[in-house]
Amino acid sequence: MNVRGVWALYVLEMRRAWRTLWQSIVAPVITTMLYFVVFGSAIGSRIEDIGGVDYGAFIVPGLMMLSLLTQSISNASFAIYFPKFTGTVYEMLSAPMSPIELVIGYVGAAATKSIILGLIILATATFFVDVRIEHPLAMIAFLVLTAVTFSLFGFIIGIWADGFEQLSFIPMLIVTPLTFLGGAFYSINMLPELWRTISLFNPVVYLVSGFRWSFYGEGDVSIGLSLGITGLFLLLCLGTVIWIFRTGYRLKE
């Protein structure tokens, strides 16, 4: 493996994040703080505990997952789309690096930025609510797995997109609504039976539920099923990336 090349690409993408610190870190953290003020304080004061967990603390995993999904997709999609937009992607493809090394560099940097953001949001949450983590290793594992999976998904979107409109279409109009409807701010067990059944077809439910289990030991679905769905989506993204590089889909056009 061309370790030096992978590291150079990784550092390049990480430096871009520090140059856009406000957009990459500060803005999402401020947005999350506003969620805590609105949902945790204003609305949370009118809602009873959910499963023995204070509502303000209950929404912490959901808020982290919301930021993790959207930022992972945005970071990775923009990272590969911009070289396509400027035409420098051909230099990357002709560099002495294999496709897997390019993916590791881009996806690794995007996932790292998302994980850092998630941990900052977690630290910020402790100033507002009493957060406990019953399974810290599982929490870190879920954090990394989700960041890597959706960074891969964002990488695919960046290759597929023909313009900046398409680049933001899936994160804003599909992923964010699915997260809001996936139990980020409530338990799907609170829903009527029909809507609970419909919610189980939302893949984000399994991500939020598994992540919340690592905090409080309880989730809307079993932890095994959450890990299985996440792992399945990871394999699907990996298979798609492999197909893209084998066929040159929208990379060599």
Stockholm file with secondary structure:
# STOCKHOLM 1.0

chainA/1-253         MNVRGVWALYVLEMRRAWRTLWQSIVAPVITTMLYFVVFGSAIGSRIEDIGGVDYGAFIVPGLMMLSLLTQSISNASFAIYFPKFTGTVYEMLSAPMSPIELVIGYVGAAATKSIILGLIILATATFFVDVRIEHPLAMIAFLVLTAVTFSLFGFIIGIWADGFEQLSFIPMLIVTPLTFLGGAFYSINMLPELWRTISLFNPVVYLVSGFRWSFYGEGDVSIGLSLGITGLFLLLCLGTVIWIFRTGYRLKE
#=GR chainA/1-253 SS CCHHHHHHHHHHHHHHHHHTHIIIIIHHHHHHHHHIIIIIIIIGGGSCCBTTBCHHHHTHHHHHHHHHHHHHHHHHHHHHHHHHHHTTHHHHHHSSCCHHHHHHHHHHHHHHHHHHHHHHHHHHHTTTSCCCCSCHHHHHHHHHHHHHHHHHHHHHHHHHCSSHHHHHHHIIIIIHHHHHTTTSSSCGGGSCHHHHHHHTTCHHHHHHHHHHHHHHSCCSSCHHHHHHHHHHHHHHHHHHHHHHHHHTTTTCC
#=GC SS_cons         CCHHHHHHHHHHHHHHHHHTHIIIIIHHHHHHHHHIIIIIIIIGGGSCCBTTBCHHHHTHHHHHHHHHHHHHHHHHHHHHHHHHHHTTHHHHHHSSCCHHHHHHHHHHHHHHHHHHHHHHHHHHHTTTSCCCCSCHHHHHHHHHHHHHHHHHHHHHHHHHCSSHHHHHHHIIIIIHHHHHTTTSSSCGGGSCHHHHHHHTTCHHHHHHHHHHHHHHSCCSSCHHHHHHHHHHHHHHHHHHHHHHHHHTTTTCC
//
